[in-house]
Amino acid sequence: MPTPEPITPSAAVAAPAEPSNVYRHAGFVSFLIARVVAVVATQVQAVVVAWQVYDLTRQPLALAYVGLAQFLPMLALLLPAGDLIDRFDRKRILALAWSVGGVCSALLWWLSGHGSSGVAGIYAVLVLYGCARAFSGPAMQSLLPQIVPRAQLAQAIAANSMLMRVASIGGPLLGGLLYALGGGELTYAICCACFVLGVALLLRVVVAHATAPGPAQGTMLERFGAGITFIRTRPIILGTISLDLFAVLLGGVVALLPIYAQEVLHVGPAGLGALRSAMAVGEVSAGLYLSMRPFNRRVGRTMFIAVAVFGVANLVFALSTLFWLSFAALLVAGAADMVSVYIRGALVQFSTPDSMRGRVNAVNMLFIGSSNELGEFRAGTSAAWLGVVPAAIVGGLCTLGVVGGWMLAFQTLRKVDRFEEAAQATGAAPLP
């Protein structure tokens, strides 16, 4: 990926009088729409690529290579990407990453008309796409605090999280419909158009709260080490991102839903679809409420309570043999998870100086990705060793154990009342 030009002091735009509602803020709606269309393109492309590869090979192992081709370059580049995001114009980096994503969609569109070429070309494109995702993820997270003022950051995070979840739900469904209508060529063409639209909308975003970075200190490895040291020495940040890692890693039940639907609840494919949607409905409902009525009191304690509710809801699901009760438990688990996501996201953003956001968000993204990927592996292996119900019960108990342990180990995090207190405790410079 080409290296963008450094930010100059003139790149920061003077902030006008701030509107009372974040949705009326210059550039925020454009940023949200741009991110939604880019996420939809990502989700659609993920579904169609997997289907297409399996259709060409009829080998389940080929699907593993699809994920591996994207994950390994993203893993390798996430941390250097975090350093570059802290040193250069974040909007430009994000625009370049989405542009590369559009190029990848165009290449996949071309390959769809040349099925005889096999899947090697598809894997090569996915490697390039994984490189782009290493930059786009941390850049998106780090750009948001430069668009909205500090007082509206929590509301912006809630709205952003809710819409991203909606896009993540609707994207796979849209991908399946498009593939059924026009195959890979139609689907990839629309994905490419979405990336182009996302870049066009992004270029309209006013970055009114950016500051020019200071001169680079030391090598990239030293700067990254400074980011790791910053996280390790700030209990609020370390506790926040590690809580998510271990709670989801040990307590998630999504990977077990097909087994539960068939062997425990006896509801079939339609019931499985309802169960998978239950958690998403809870997440979206809670996210919509928080986007309209954000709160900023007793945030540390509330986050721990939300994760504990998530664990209890998973326990209820694990022990339930009634479909309606299992559905309700997943609904509650999704809502609790969204509350936790909202607080965790705000705490990380408020606690991190703008000059360190790229590196911190890269580590946070790595933790989240690891928890999701490894969590599915943990759930599957536990079910194979212990049985599906004992595995789910153990997962719920482990989540509660993590909550209790983290409350004792990170008392500073537990005692945080307002998001602004997190900034003071970590020494984060106030946002402009």
N, C-alpha and C positions, 0 to 999 in steps of 0.2 A: 504494500500500500504506500503511495507517495506521501512524503512527510509534508504537512502543511506549514505555512509560514507562521512564525511566532506572533503572539499577540503584541500589539503596540499599545501604549497608553491611550491613543486616540480611538482604540476599538471599543472601549467602554463608553456607552451612551449615557448621557445624563438622564436620571430618572425623572419623569414628570410627576405631577400630583397623583398619588396612588388612589385607585378606585376602591370602594368599600368591599366589593365582591371580587373574588379571584377570577371569576369567569369574564369579568369586564376588563381584566388586565390586558394591556397590549401584548400580543404575542402568545399568551397562554393557550387560548382556544386553538390557534394555528398549530402550536406545539402538540396539543392533545390529539388533534385530528391527524397530524402527520405521524405521530407515534402509533395511533390506532391502525391506520392503513398499512404501516410498515409491519406491525405485529400480525395483522390479518394475513399479509403476504407471506410472512414467515411460517405461520401455522398452516396455511393452505399448502405451501410448498412442502412442508415436512410430511403431511399426509400423503400427498400425491407422489413424492419421491419414493416413500416406503412402498406404496402400492405398486408403482411402476417397476421398481427393482424386483419385488417378489414376483410380479407378473412375468418378468423377463427370465428369472432364474428358477423360480419355484423352490428355492432353498431358504429355510429360516435363518441360516447363518449369514446369508447376504444382508438381512435386515440389521444384524449386529454391526456389520461393516458400515452401514449407512450412518448409524450413530457414532461409530468410532471415527469415521472420516471427518466428522464435524467437531467432535469433542477434543480430539488430540491437538489439532492446531489451535483451537480456542484455549485449551489448557496451557499450551506452550507460550502463547502470546498475551494472555490476560495481564500478567504482571508488568511486562514492558509497556503494554498499552496503557496501563494505569499511569505510568510515569510520563508518557507522551501527552496524555490528556491533561495532566497538571501543568504542562509546559507550553502548550499550544492552544489555539482557538478550538474550543470544544464543539461549537456549532459546525465548524468546517470539517472537523474529524468525523462527526456524525454524518454529515452530508456525504463525505467520501465513502464511509462504510456502507451507507444505504445505496450509493451509486454502484459500488462493487456488488452488492446484493442484487441490484437490477441487472447488471451484467451477467451474474450467475443464472438468473432466471431466463435471460435471453439465450444463454448457452444451453440450458436444459431444454428450452423450447426447440432449439435447433436439433439437439440430440434426439428429441422425441420423434422427429421425422426420419431418423436413421437408427432404427432399432437393431439393425444387423450389426452395429458397431459394439454391441454388448454394454456392460455396465461399467467398464473401466473408465470411460469418459465421464459418466455420472459421478463416480467416486472422486475423480480429479476436480470436478466442479465443486463438489461438496467440501473438499479440503480448502479451496479458495473461499467458499462461503463461511466456513468455520473461522478462517482468519478475519474476515470482515466482522463476524459476530463478537470476536474478542475485543474489538474497538467500539462497536455500537452499544453494547450493554452498559459498560461503565460510563461512556460518554453521555448516554441518555440520563442516567442517574445523576451525573455531575452537572449537567446543563440546567436542570430544573431550578436549583437555587439561584442561578444567575438570571432567571427570567422573572420570577416573582419576588416580592419583598419578603423580608423575614416574618412579618406578622401574618402573612397569608400562606406560608410554606406548608404548614400542617394540613390546611384545607386542600392545597394543591396536591399534596402527596396522596391524600385520601381519594380525591377525584381521579388522579392518575392510576392508582392501584385498582380502583373499581372498573374503570374503562378498559384497562389492560386485561383484567379477568374476563370481561365480556368478550373482548376480541379473541382471547384464548379459547373461549367456549364456542363462539360462532365460527372461527376460522376453520377448524377441522370439518364442521358440517358443510360449510361453503365449499371447501376443497373437494369433498366427496361428490357434491352436486355438480360442480364444474367438470370434474373428471368424467362423470357419467354423461354429461351433455356433449363435451367436446374433446375428451381425452387430455393427454398431457400438453398438446400444443396450445389449446385454448387456455388451460389452467396456468401454464407458465407465462403466456402472453399477458394475462390479467395480473399475475404476480409482478411482472416487470413494470406494468403500468402503475401498480400501487407504489412500488419503490420510487418511480419517477415523480408521482404525485406527492409522496412523502418528502422528497428532496425539495420540490418546488414550494411546498408549504413551510418547510423548515427555514428556507432562505428568507421568508417573510418575518420570522420571529425576531423580535427586538430583544437583544441581550442587554438589559439596562442595569444589571447588578453585577457585572463582571469587573474584576480588577486585573491589571496587568501583572503577570508573575514576576517575581524577582529573578535575578541571574541564577542560572543553574549551578548547584553546588555539588562538586564531585562527579563520579561516574554514575551511569544508570544503575549499576548494582548498588552503589552506596546510597543513592536516592531511594531506591526501593527498600533497602535495609532501614532507612530512616522511617519509611512508611510502616514497616512491620514493627519497629520499635515504638512508634506512636500508638499503634493499636494495642500492643502488648502492655504498655504502661498506662493506658486509659481504661480502667475497669468498666466504665459505662459502655464504651464501644466494644471491647472484647467480650463482655458479658452478653451484650445484645446479639452480636452476630454468632457467637458460639451457642447461645440458647437455641436459636433457630436451627443450627446445624444438628445438634444432638436430639432435640425434640422431634424433628421430622425424620431424622435418620432412624431413631429407635421406635417411634410411635406411629408412623404412617400406616394406613390400612388400605390405601387405594389399590396397591398391587394385588391385594387379596380379594378384591370385589368379585372377579369372575368365579372364584372358588366358592365364596359365600353364596352368590346368587344361585349356583347350581347345586351345591352339596348341602347347604345349611338352610337357606330360605326357600329353595325350590321355586324360583320365579321365572327362570328362563331369560332369554336375551332382552326382552322388553323390560323386565325387572332390573336387569343389570344396567340398562341405559338410564332408568330412573334413579338407581343408586348412585351412579356416576354423576348425575346432574344435581343430586341433592346437596352435596358439599358446595358445588358451584353456585347454586341458588342462594345458599346461606352466605357465601362470600360476597356475592353481588349485592344482596339485600343490605348487609352490614356496611359494605363500601359506599352504597348510595346514601345511607343514613349519615355516615361519617363525613361524606363530602358536603352535605348540607348543614350538619350540626357537629363540627369538630369540637373536641374537648381538649383541655390543657391543664388538668388537675389530677394529681396522684397518678401520673402516667406510669411510673415504675411499678408500683403495686398492681395497677390495672393490667399491665402486660403480663405479669406473673399469673394473675388470676385467669386471664384469657388462655394462656398456655395450659394451665391446670384444667380449665373447663374443656379444652381440646382433648386432653388426656382422658378425663372422665367420660366424655362423649364417645371416644373410641372404645373405652371399656364397655359401655352400654351396648355399643354395636357388636363388640366381640361376643357378649353373652346372650344377645337377642336371637330368638328364633322366629320373631314376628316381623313381617315386612314393614309394616307401618312404623314400628318402634325403631327398626334399623334405619329407615328413611329419616325419621325425626332426629336420631342421634347424629347422622351425617350432616343434616341441616345445621344443627347446633355446632358441630365441629367446624364446619365451614365458616359460620359467622364468627366464632371465637378466633379462628385462624386469621380472619381479615382484621379483627381488632388488634391482634398481635402484630400483624404485618404493618398496619398503620402506625402503631407506636414505635416499632423497631425502625421503620423507615425514617420517621421523623427524628428519633433519637440519634441515628447515625448521621443524618444531614445537619442537625443542629450542633452536634458534638465535634464535627470535623471542620477545620479551617478550609477555606476555599482552595488554598494552595495544595492541600493534601487530598482533596475529594477523589481525584482519579484513582490514586493508589488504594485508598480505603474502599471505594466502591468496587474496584477490581477484586480485592480480597473478599469482600462481601458477596459478590457474584460467584466467586469460586466456591465459597462455603455453601451458598444456596444450591448451586449446581451439583455439588458433591452430595449434599443431603438428599436431593431428589433421586439422583442416579443410584447412589449407594443404598438409599432407603428402600428402593424397589428390590435391589439385590438382597438386602437384609431380610425383608419380608418374605421373599421367595425361599431363601435357604432355611429360615426359621420354620416356615410352614412345612418344608420337606423333612426337617428333623423332628419337629415337635407335633405337627398337625396344625391345621389352619386355625382352629379356635384357640388352642394354647398359645400359638404364636401371636395372635391378635391381643390376647390378654396380657402376655408378657410385654408387648409393645406399649400398651396403655399404661401399665405399671411403671415401665422404664421412663415414660414421659413425665409422670408424676414424680418419680425419683429425681429426674433432671431438674424439675422446677424447685423441689426442696433443696437440692444441693446448690443450685445457682443462687437461690435466695440467701443462703448462708455464705457462699463464697463471694458474692458480689452485692454486699449490703449497700454500697453507694448507689448502685443501679436501683435497688429496691426502694430507696428513700427519695428518689427523684420525684419532685412534685410537678414542676413545669418543665417544658422542653428547654426554655431559656436557661434553667439551672444546669442542664447537661452541658451547655456551651461554657458556662462559667467553671464548672468542675473540671472540664477537659482542657481549658485554656484556649478554646476555639475563638478566633477573632470574630467580632460581630459582622454579620453580613451587611454590606452597604445598603 
